[in-house]
Amino acid sequence: MQNHTGEHIVSGVVHNLYGYNNVGFHMGSEAVTMDFDSYITPEDLRKIEYLANKVVIQNAKVTVSYPSAEELKKLDYRSKIDLTGDVRIVRVEGCDACACCASHVNSTGQVGIIKLLNSIRYKGGVRVSMLCGFDALEDYSKKIDNVAAVSELLSAKPNEIASAVTRVKEELAEQERKVVEAKRYLGQIILDSLKDTDGNICVFDLFLDVADLRKLVTAGIEGRSGVFAAFTGNDIEGYRYVIGSRTPDLRKRAKEINEALKGRGGGSAVMLQGSAEASRAEIEDYFAGFSVND
Ligand SMILES: [Zn+2]
C-alpha cells in the first residue's frame, strides 16, 4: 500500500507539473516501476521526488469515492477511460485523483519516504523505479551495508568511495600496462636466449598466456628449421600450448603431436594451439626426439 499510494502521489505530481501520463506500473521484487509517456530528466525527477515527499509531510487525506456518471463527466482524474459500472476514484487531497480499485493508506504520512531510485529511457518516455516506506528503509539499510563494506575494502570514507574506485581502476590500468610491457620484454629475453640454438625448441613459461605464446612462437619460427613449441601451465593443472613451424606441415602432424602430449588442439600448417596433459618431462622428451622429416 505504501508503494501504491506513493505511485499515485508521484504520478499526480508529474501530471500536475507536465501533463504527462503514467502508462505503466509494475511491482517488481526489487522495486516498483512507473512508465511515463514523455521523457523526464534526472534533474526534474529529483524535483518531483522532493515535491512528492512534501505531499507525504503534509499528511494529506487519501479518500475513496464512487461518483455518479454525471459527476464523473465533470471530474478531472487520471486513467479516464470509458468504464462501465461504478468507477472508484482514489483521491490524494491537493495532489491527485485517479480511477483505481486497489487498497491505499488513509493519509499520505503513512506512505513514509518516497525514493526514486533510477530512470531509463523507455518507449519514447521514461521508466522510473521507486521504493516507498519500509521497502525504501530496507533498501537504504542494504545500501549502507554495501557502502560500508566497499568503504572498508578501499580504506575510503563512505561518501568518497566513487573517487576511490576511480583511483583503483587507474592504478589497475597502469599495472596492466606494465604487465604487457614486462611480458613483451620476457618474450624478447626468451627469443634472445634461443638465438643460437638449432633444431626443435621447447619452452615453458608460467607468466605468459596463450596470446603471448602465439606472439613468441610467431617470432621464434622466423629463420628456424624445426618446431618451436611453447607451453604455459604446470604438471598438475595441465598445459596450454602453441606450436609453430615452417617445416614440417603441422596440420599433418597434429594427431601425432596431440597423442604424444595427451592433448587436444589444432590449427594451421604453421601453427597449432591446444591443451596438453602430459608432464613437462614427457613433453621435453618428445620434442627432443621430434623429427621434422617424419
Ligand atoms: Zn492505483
Residues whose N, C-alpha, C, O or C-beta is under 5 A from the ligand:
A	BS01	ZN	C100 A102
